Each structure stands twice: as structure tokens, then as C-alpha cells.
Amino acid sequence: MFVDVLGRLARIEARLEHMATKEDLEKISATIIRWMVGIMFGGGVLAVTVMTFVLNNAVPKAAAVPPTPIVIQVPAYK
């Protein structure tokens, strides 16, 4: 029943040495969170930029109409 216990334990320990530690998982988690926040922020900035560009250029601007001249008529001198 307990013939190869030490060999099996050695294989289990060898596998456990290659697994990630708690610190490794915390570092990876922090890195992923930073990337996700950066991507969300960048996406928001990109969306606002595109919306601003589209809304400013979607409607053709009316040609500038020159103001009507003001004509002052002076009564004739008597």
C-alpha cells in the first residue's frame, strides 16, 4: 500500500515548485487592473474625441452672411 509514497511525494513537490505563489498572483492582478483602467480611460478619451469631431463636422456650416449696410439719409439742406 505504501510502496512508492516517497516517489509520489517528490513528484507532487516538483509540481508545486512550478506553481505561482500568492505574491505572483497579486502582481499579475495589479498589472491586469492597471491595464484595464488604462484601456477604459483611453477608450473614453477616444470616444469623446470622435464624438466631438463628428458633431463639429457633420452639419455643414452656413456661409457667413455679410451684415446689411446701414444707410443714413440726411435731409436736404434748405
Backbone as a chain_set.jsonl record, in Angstrom:
{"seq": "MFVDVLGRLARIEARLEHMATKEDLEKISATIIRWMVGIMFGGGVLAVTVMTFVLNNAVPKAAAVPPTPIVIQVPAYK", "coords": {"N": [[0.824, -1.197, 0.0], [1.917, 1.293, 0.816], [4.066, 1.635, -0.963], [5.349, 3.276, -2.913], [5.435, 5.848, -1.803], [7.25, 7.947, -1.157], [8.292, 8.561, -3.671], [6.016, 9.445, -5.014], [5.392, 11.684, -3.43], [7.636, 13.256, -3.976], [7.234, 13.834, -6.699], [4.868, 15.331, -6.498], [5.776, 17.534, -4.982], [7.61, 18.582, -6.807], [5.898, 19.453, -8.811], [4.49, 21.412, -7.382], [6.457, 23.305, -6.922], [6.657, 24.668, -9.296], [4.365, 26.104, -9.491], [2.415, 29.144, -9.263], [3.022, 31.653, -6.8], [1.454, 33.301, -3.976], [2.25, 35.966, -3.993], [3.048, 36.281, -6.64], [0.576, 36.032, -7.933], [-0.734, 38.284, -6.905], [0.814, 40.358, -8.005], [0.339, 39.966, -10.737], [-2.41, 40.369, -10.777], [-2.582, 43.08, -10.012], [-1.266, 44.248, -12.176], [-2.97, 43.588, -14.297], [-5.267, 44.966, -13.52], [-4.342, 47.625, -13.672], [-3.838, 47.807, -16.444], [-6.442, 47.44, -17.439], [-7.814, 49.667, -16.394], [-6.38, 51.695, -17.674], [-6.978, 51.096, -20.357], [-9.751, 51.478, -20.368], [-9.868, 54.238, -19.738], [-8.459, 55.312, -21.922], [-10.166, 54.457, -23.989], [-12.458, 55.942, -23.355], [-11.516, 58.572, -23.728], [-10.922, 58.448, -26.449], [-13.501, 57.987, -27.484], [-14.843, 60.374, -26.78], [-13.328, 62.185, -28.259], [-13.795, 61.341, -30.922], [-16.585, 61.691, -31.039], [-16.754, 64.48, -30.674], [-15.395, 65.406, -32.962], [-17.069, 64.359, -34.995], [-19.557, 65.574, -34.419], [-18.899, 68.249, -34.735], [-18.315, 68.407, -37.425], [-20.351, 67.23, -38.875], [-22.701, 68.596, -39.612], [-23.127, 70.806, -42.228], [-21.597, 73.948, -42.282], [-23.168, 77.097, -42.293], [-22.813, 79.589, -44.787], [-21.046, 82.57, -44.154], [-22.94, 85.384, -43.732], [-22.714, 88.579, -44.942], [-23.095, 91.524, -42.984], [-25.964, 93.634, -43.311], [-25.679, 96.758, -44.884], [-25.703, 99.874, -43.146], [-27.69, 102.508, -43.86], [-27.693, 105.903, -43.791], [-29.797, 108.516, -44.166], [-29.591, 111.789, -44.85], [-31.488, 114.687, -44.328], [-32.34, 117.009, -46.881], [-30.581, 120.116, -47.292], [-31.867, 123.326, -46.56]], "CA": [[0.0, 0.0, 0.0], [2.774, 2.469, 0.887], [5.283, 1.221, -1.65], [6.034, 4.368, -3.624], [4.957, 7.105, -1.211], [8.279, 8.989, -1.283], [8.366, 8.951, -5.075], [4.828, 10.256, -5.328], [5.553, 12.984, -2.766], [8.647, 14.016, -4.714], [6.595, 14.357, -7.924], [3.92, 16.389, -6.097], [6.576, 18.702, -4.613], [8.176, 19.149, -8.024], [4.824, 20.213, -9.471], [4.145, 22.584, -6.567], [7.503, 24.318, -7.051], [6.456, 25.422, -10.532], [3.1, 26.844, -9.434], [2.546, 30.549, -8.879], [2.839, 31.938, -5.38], [0.472, 34.342, -3.693], [2.826, 37.243, -4.431], [2.971, 36.305, -8.105], [-0.816, 36.293, -8.316], [-1.051, 39.67, -6.571], [1.468, 41.206, -9.001], [-0.389, 39.823, -12.003], [-3.717, 41.004, -10.606], [-2.386, 44.531, -10.035], [-0.924, 44.627, -13.545], [-4.185, 43.49, -15.114], [-6.163, 46.072, -13.138], [-3.803, 48.862, -14.26], [-4.075, 47.783, -17.885], [-7.869, 47.614, -17.711], [-8.145, 51.073, -16.129], [-5.79, 52.475, -18.764], [-7.742, 50.863, -21.587], [-11.045, 52.156, -20.212], [-9.631, 55.674, -19.839], [-8.127, 55.597, -23.321], [-11.39, 54.301, -24.787], [-13.318, 57.102, -23.094], [-10.925, 59.736, -24.397], [-11.107, 58.244, -27.879], [-14.92, 58.164, -27.799], [-15.162, 61.805, -26.711], [-12.657, 62.836, -29.384], [-14.52, 61.02, -32.152], [-17.897, 62.355, -30.993], [-16.543, 65.911, -30.884], [-15.075, 65.606, -34.366], [-18.246, 64.084, -35.825], [-20.59, 66.587, -34.193], [-18.463, 69.543, -35.271], [-18.193, 68.382, -38.872], [-21.454, 66.515, -39.51], [-23.631, 69.561, -40.189], [-22.37, 71.829, -42.961], [-21.715, 75.287, -41.706], [-23.771, 78.082, -43.187], [-21.876, 80.613, -45.24], [-21.155, 83.801, -43.384], [-23.692, 86.419, -44.435], [-22.214, 89.891, -44.52], [-24.173, 92.331, -42.396], [-26.548, 94.619, -44.228], [-25.11, 98.08, -44.595], [-26.592, 100.857, -42.521], [-27.761, 103.692, -44.721], [-28.23, 107.059, -43.072], [-30.183, 109.553, -45.12], [-29.599, 113.118, -44.23], [-32.448, 115.525, -45.052], [-31.727, 118.036, -47.745], [-30.361, 121.397, -46.637], [-32.701, 124.373, -47.134]], "C": [[0.871, 1.265, 0.0], [4.108, 2.212, 0.189], [6.034, 2.424, -2.213], [5.605, 5.738, -3.099], [5.982, 8.212, -1.399], [8.421, 9.46, -2.732], [7.196, 9.821, -5.486], [4.917, 11.627, -4.689], [6.572, 13.852, -3.493], [8.06, 14.599, -5.994], [5.615, 15.482, -7.598], [4.687, 17.656, -5.733], [7.19, 19.368, -5.839], [7.125, 19.953, -8.78], [4.481, 21.487, -8.703], [5.204, 23.677, -6.673], [7.312, 25.189, -8.286], [5.155, 26.216, -10.534], [3.347, 28.266, -8.952], [2.302, 30.703, -7.381], [1.791, 33.032, -5.218], [0.974, 35.709, -4.174], [2.775, 37.381, -5.949], [1.563, 36.642, -8.572], [-1.218, 37.729, -8.008], [-0.425, 40.629, -7.582], [0.714, 41.162, -10.327], [-1.741, 40.515, -11.919], [-3.591, 42.528, -10.674], [-2.064, 45.012, -11.444], [-2.158, 44.603, -14.437], [-5.137, 44.638, -14.798], [-5.662, 47.382, -13.735], [-4.047, 48.93, -15.753], [-5.548, 48.045, -18.195], [-8.301, 49.065, -17.473], [-7.594, 51.953, -17.24], [-6.549, 52.32, -20.063], [-9.093, 51.554, -21.516], [-10.885, 53.672, -20.36], [-9.327, 56.074, -21.277], [-9.335, 55.47, -24.23], [-12.346, 55.465, -24.597], [-12.817, 58.353, -23.792], [-11.123, 59.628, -25.909], [-12.564, 58.472, -28.28], [-15.304, 59.642, -27.783], [-14.538, 62.545, -27.88], [-13.409, 62.588, -30.683], [-15.878, 61.711, -32.171], [-17.765, 63.854, -31.242], [-16.257, 66.196, -32.349], [-16.313, 65.425, -35.246], [-19.293, 65.167, -35.643], [-20.187, 67.951, -34.73], [-18.461, 69.565, -36.79], [-19.361, 67.715, -39.586], [-22.402, 67.477, -40.224], [-22.82, 70.602, -40.944], [-22.632, 73.209, -42.368], [-22.286, 76.241, -42.749], [-22.72, 79.123, -43.553], [-22.113, 81.886, -44.434], [-21.841, 84.862, -44.228], [-23.16, 87.769, -43.98], [-23.369, 90.724, -43.956], [-24.693, 93.356, -43.413], [-26.005, 96.001, -43.873], [-26.169, 99.009, -43.983], [-26.54, 102.125, -43.373], [-28.411, 104.811, -43.912], [-28.54, 108.126, -44.108], [-30.335, 110.872, -44.363], [-30.612, 113.967, -45.013], [-31.727, 116.635, -45.837], [-31.622, 119.363, -46.978], [-31.186, 122.475, -47.327], [-32.054, 125.68, -47.045]], "O": [[0.588, 2.207, -0.74], [5.164, 2.551, 0.723], [7.239, 2.558, -1.999], [5.434, 6.678, -3.875], [5.609, 9.325, -1.77], [8.647, 10.645, -2.977], [7.356, 10.804, -6.209], [4.564, 12.628, -5.312], [6.382, 15.063, -3.608], [8.357, 15.742, -6.34], [5.535, 16.471, -8.328], [4.287, 18.748, -6.136], [7.277, 20.595, -5.898], [7.427, 21.013, -9.329], [4.212, 22.524, -9.308], [4.884, 24.857, -6.53], [7.764, 26.333, -8.31], [4.877, 26.933, -11.495], [4.36, 28.554, -8.313], [1.496, 29.991, -6.783], [1.31, 33.607, -6.194], [0.2, 36.509, -4.699], [2.495, 38.457, -6.477], [1.378, 37.439, -9.492], [-1.968, 38.333, -8.775], [-1.058, 41.608, -7.977], [0.483, 42.194, -10.957], [-2.171, 41.17, -12.869], [-4.403, 43.19, -11.321], [-2.537, 46.068, -11.862], [-2.359, 45.51, -15.245], [-5.743, 45.214, -15.701], [-6.456, 48.17, -14.248], [-4.419, 49.979, -16.279], [-5.861, 48.796, -19.12], [-9.065, 49.624, -18.26], [-8.279, 52.867, -17.7], [-6.745, 53.291, -20.793], [-9.535, 52.154, -22.495], [-11.687, 54.315, -21.038], [-9.871, 57.054, -21.787], [-9.516, 56.278, -25.14], [-12.973, 55.925, -25.551], [-13.598, 59.104, -24.376], [-11.455, 60.614, -26.567], [-12.829, 59.088, -29.313], [-16.013, 60.109, -28.674], [-15.161, 63.447, -28.439], [-13.636, 63.517, -31.459], [-16.283, 62.257, -33.198], [-18.586, 64.434, -31.953], [-16.819, 67.131, -32.919], [-16.575, 66.238, -36.132], [-19.865, 65.635, -36.627], [-21.046, 68.732, -35.14], [-18.592, 70.632, -37.389], [-19.352, 67.643, -40.815], [-22.855, 67.188, -41.332], [-21.921, 71.219, -40.372], [-23.757, 73.557, -42.01], [-21.928, 76.191, -43.926], [-21.864, 79.485, -42.746], [-23.245, 82.22, -44.085], [-21.373, 85.197, -45.316], [-23.153, 88.073, -42.787], [-24.501, 90.616, -44.428], [-23.949, 93.863, -44.252], [-25.891, 96.354, -42.7], [-27.36, 98.916, -44.282], [-25.482, 102.722, -43.571], [-29.531, 104.675, -43.417], [-27.656, 108.581, -44.834], [-31.092, 111.01, -43.402], [-30.59, 113.961, -46.244], [-30.651, 117.102, -45.463], [-32.462, 119.68, -46.136], [-31.207, 122.538, -48.556], [-32.62, 126.68, -47.484]]}, "num_chains": 1, "name": "protein.A"}
